[in-house]
């Protein structure tokens, strides 16, 4: 198994994603400006930053996606989560999302700007009326029910965020 950990910090229209945090320091970071649709990548080792070229999000909603919004409920991390499933017979995959929501308005815009091609993100964006919801747990399986990918949120905390987190450090140079 390969494990990757992310930490998301959110303040208004800014999101900071830190990847693989070890000994209190991130391996790499991305700062998302959701209002201006800019992603700035930070290389902490070399103290460099650069703006990533914008990739236009292209909705791939098609007939091959079958979306099932169930009434199944489960408590995860103290949040009431509802089960949504997205099945794609062409790719022989189904992803189960346990979502909580109505207060995570940044999440859909964040995913569209990040524009990752991983199934879990693309499938989530194919679900109608997803604004405000965020998956707390998602499991991608083959149609034979073998697990391919699991993504878990292990902590959500509502606390004051230091807005300096979303600034490029002064000692970093443009790459």
Secondary structure, 3 states (H helix, E strand, C coil): CCCCCEEEEEECCEEEEEEEEECCEEEEEEEEECCCCEEEEEECCCCEEEECCCCCCCCCCCCCEEEEEEEEEEEECCEEEEEEEEEECCCCEEEEEEEEEEEECHHHHHHHHHCCCCHHHHHHHCCCCCCEEEEEEEEEEECCCCEEEEEECCCCCCCCCCHHHHCCCCCCEEC
